[in-house]
């Protein structure tokens, strides 16, 4: 095991994958730039050359088509977008070609393409550079969509995505980049299916996606002081969803919250709740609840952004409501401990931004 953050874990996955397979290519706007996509691609061009690690022009749809063609000929491209928003310029290629090719040709051809899409929240990124669009991609048959929250999963799932014979949308929230954890050394793959229970609990189940796992764990720590044991489930995969793990938890707790980084309406939280209700409605003691961003574009100004994003306190307050606990002075003192100091749109002092 090696102590590393998500930036180092992603770079390690790319390095090991390229060393194992000469067909792996790395392409994207800023990949060979000195800032190296937040440091995740640093040193790779020097190691593998400009024929395998290279920049691309501002022609997202055309370049995605080129990457699909390369994948069809046996290459394994990893295409990086510093903002998930930029992938919207390539939706025709992603949706109508990459996702459908395997199906159109009766499984005889596949597109082993990875799209690394980064959620750019924070530092005033605003409506066009901070969206979290996993529900949009998960709606498309033929696309696998994953959202790791911790370094070990970031490394193992990226290795698995590169080895997968079909297109994978690898969404990384940039607020996970500074997070540190023990990560297995060397090459390994984490299956692109299945959730994992990050914290056991019996009173309420919190299914969370991406960075909201971190907020959910902070909320669970605070709830413990109030006698509530919350089970936190890191969903990891958006398509395909691991509903079995959530159902198992809800069967024991009788309560469900789903915390997502995307918008609340037509989001993945609604899909999780619908699937759980279809299977174990009679086990629910309270109506399930969704926690996500409101149905308005993200504001640019920090003053509004601070109020825009749900956080650990939002989760804790909803959990208290589910458990029929009123907020009195004692409860408020615990909730107040979840309040961040400093700029609320910056995750921690180790974070470096804005680009």
Residue pairs with C-beta under 8 A, 6 or more apart in sequence:
1 182
1 183
1 184
1 185
2 182
2 183
2 184
2 185
3 180
3 181
3 182
3 183
4 12
4 151
4 180
4 181
4 183
5 151
5 177
5 178
5 179
5 180
6 148
6 150
6 151
6 154
6 172
6 176
6 177
6 178
6 179
7 38
7 39
7 40
7 177
7 178
8 151
9 151
9 152
9 154
9 155
9 183
10 40
10 154
10 155
10 158
10 172
11 39
11 40
11 41
11 42
11 43
11 44
12 155
12 183
13 154
13 155
13 156
13 158
13 159
13 162
14 26
14 40
14 41
14 44
14 78
14 158
15 43
15 44
15 47
16 159
16 186
16 187
17 24
17 78
17 158
17 159
17 162
17 163
17 187
18 24
18 26
18 44
18 47
18 48
18 52
18 53
20 187
21 76
21 162
22 52
23 74
23 75
23 76
24 52
24 75
24 76
24 77
24 78
24 162
25 52
25 53
25 67
25 70
25 75
25 76
25 77
25 78
26 41
26 44
26 48
26 52
26 53
26 54
26 77
26 78
26 80
27 53
27 54
27 55
27 56
27 63
27 67
27 77
27 78
27 79
27 80
28 37
28 41
28 55
28 56
28 79
28 80
28 81
28 82
28 116
29 55
29 56
29 58
29 80
29 81
29 82
29 86
30 36
30 37
30 55
30 80
30 82
31 37
31 41
31 44
31 45
31 53
31 54
31 55
31 56
31 80
32 41
32 45
32 50
32 53
32 54
32 55
33 55
35 355
36 42
36 43
36 44
37 80
37 82
37 118
38 82
38 118
38 174
38 177
38 352
41 53
41 80
44 53
45 53
45 54
56 63
56 79
57 63
60 81
60 86
60 87
60 89
60 90
61 89
61 90
61 91
61 92
61 93
63 79
63 90
64 79
64 90
64 93
64 94
64 98
64 115
65 93
65 97
67 77
67 79
67 113
68 93
68 97
68 98
68 101
68 111
68 113
70 77
71 77
71 98
71 110
71 111
71 112
71 113
72 101
72 109
72 111
75 112
76 112
76 113
76 114
76 162
76 163
77 113
77 114
78 114
78 116
78 162
79 113
79 114
79 115
79 116
80 116
80 118
81 87
81 115
81 116
81 117
81 118
82 118
82 120
82 355
83 117
83 118
83 119
83 120
83 125
83 129
83 130
84 117
84 118
84 119
84 120
84 131
84 132
84 133
84 171
85 120
85 128
85 129
85 130
85 131
85 133
87 94
87 115
87 117
87 133
88 133
94 115
94 137
94 140
94 143
94 167
95 140
97 111
98 111
98 113
98 142
98 143
98 167
99 140
99 141
99 142
99 143
99 167
100 141
100 142
101 109
101 110
101 111
101 142
102 109
102 110
102 111
102 142
102 166
103 141
103 142
110 165
110 166
111 166
111 167
112 162
112 163
112 164
112 165
112 166
112 167
113 167
113 168
114 158
114 161
114 162
114 164
114 167
114 168
114 170
115 167
115 168
115 169
115 170
116 158
116 170
116 172
117 133
117 169
117 170
117 171
117 172
118 171
118 172
118 173
118 174
119 130
119 131
119 132
119 171
119 172
119 173
119 174
119 175
119 210
119 211
119 261
120 129
120 130
120 174
121 130
121 132
121 173
121 174
121 175
121 211
121 261
121 298
121 309
121 345
122 130
122 174
122 175
122 305
122 345
122 346
122 347
122 351
122 353
122 354
123 345
123 346
123 353
123 354
124 300
124 301
124 302
124 305
124 345
124 354
125 298
125 300
125 354
126 297
126 298
126 299
126 300
127 297
127 298
127 299
127 300
130 298
131 262
131 298
132 171
132 173
132 210
132 260
132 261
132 262
132 263
132 293
133 262
134 145
134 147
134 169
134 171
134 209
134 210
134 238
134 260
134 261
134 262
134 268
135 238
135 262
135 263
135 266
135 267
135 268
135 271
137 143
137 145
137 169
137 171
137 238
137 239
138 145
138 238
138 239
138 268
138 271
142 166
142 167
143 167
143 168
143 169
143 239
144 161
144 164
144 166
144 167
144 168
144 169
144 192
144 237
144 239
144 240
145 168
145 169
145 171
145 237
145 238
145 239
146 157
146 161
146 168
146 169
146 170
146 171
146 192
146 236
146 237
146 238
147 171
147 172
147 173
147 209
147 210
147 235
147 236
147 237
147 238
147 261
148 154
148 157
148 158
148 172
148 176
148 210
148 236
149 173
149 176
149 179
149 208
149 209
149 210
149 211
149 213
149 214
149 234
149 236
150 176
150 179
150 181
150 213
150 234
151 179
151 180
151 181
151 183
152 181
152 182
152 183
152 184
152 190
153 190
153 234
153 236
154 172
154 176
155 183
155 184
155 188
155 190
156 184
156 188
156 189
156 190
157 170
157 189
157 190
157 192
157 236
158 170
159 187
159 188
159 189
159 190
160 189
160 190
160 191
160 192
161 168
161 170
161 192
163 189
164 192
168 192
171 210
171 238
173 210
173 211
173 261
174 353
175 211
175 214
175 347
175 351
176 210
176 211
176 214
177 351
178 347
178 348
178 350
178 351
179 214
192 237
193 237
193 240
193 242
194 236
194 237
194 242
194 245
195 207
195 233
195 234
195 235
195 236
195 237
195 242
195 245
195 246
196 233
196 234
196 236
196 245
197 231
197 232
197 233
197 234
197 245
197 249
198 213
198 216
198 217
198 232
198 233
198 234
199 217
199 220
199 230
199 231
199 232
200 229
200 231
201 220
201 228
201 229
201 230
201 231
201 232
201 253
202 229
202 231
202 252
202 253
203 228
203 229
203 230
203 253
203 255
203 323
204 223
204 228
204 230
204 231
204 253
204 255
204 256
204 257
204 319
204 322
204 323
205 230
205 231
205 233
205 246
205 249
205 250
205 252
205 253
205 255
205 256
205 257
206 216
206 219
206 220
206 230
206 231
206 232
206 233
206 256
206 257
206 258
206 259
206 315
206 319
207 233
207 235
207 246
207 249
207 256
207 257
207 258
207 259
207 272
208 215
208 216
208 232
208 233
208 234
208 235
208 258
208 259
208 260
209 235
209 238
209 259
209 260
209 261
209 262
209 268
210 261
211 261
212 259
212 260
212 261
212 291
212 310
212 315
213 232
213 234
213 259
215 259
215 310
215 311
215 312
215 314
215 315
216 230
216 232
216 259
216 312
216 315
217 232
218 312
218 338
219 230
219 312
219 313
219 315
219 316
219 319
219 338
220 229
220 230
220 232
222 312
222 316
222 334
222 335
222 337
222 338
223 229
223 230
223 316
223 319
223 320
224 230
225 334
226 320
226 325
226 330
226 331
226 334
228 319
228 320
228 323
228 325
230 319
231 249
231 252
231 253
233 245
233 246
233 249
235 241
235 242
235 246
235 272
236 242
238 268
241 268
241 271
241 272
241 275
243 272
243 275
243 276
243 279
246 256
246 272
246 275
246 276
247 276
247 279
247 280
250 256
250 276
250 280
250 283
250 284
251 280
251 283
254 283
254 284
254 285
254 286
255 284
255 285
255 286
255 288
255 319
255 322
255 323
256 273
256 276
256 284
256 288
256 289
257 288
257 289
257 290
257 291
257 315
257 318
257 319
257 322
258 268
258 269
258 272
258 273
258 288
258 289
258 290
258 291
259 269
259 291
259 292
259 310
259 315
260 267
260 268
260 269
260 290
260 291
260 292
261 292
261 293
262 268
262 292
262 293
263 292
263 293
263 294
263 295
264 270
264 290
264 291
264 292
264 293
264 294
264 295
265 295
267 290
267 292
269 290
269 291
269 292
270 290
273 288
273 290
276 284
276 288
277 284
277 288
286 322
289 318
289 321
289 322
291 310
291 314
291 315
291 318
292 310
293 308
293 309
293 310
294 308
296 308
298 305
298 308
299 305
299 308
302 343
302 344
302 345
305 344
305 345
306 344
306 345
309 344
309 345
311 338
311 340
311 344
312 338
313 335
313 338
313 339
316 334
316 335
316 338
317 327
317 335
320 326
320 327
320 331
325 331
327 335
342 349
346 353
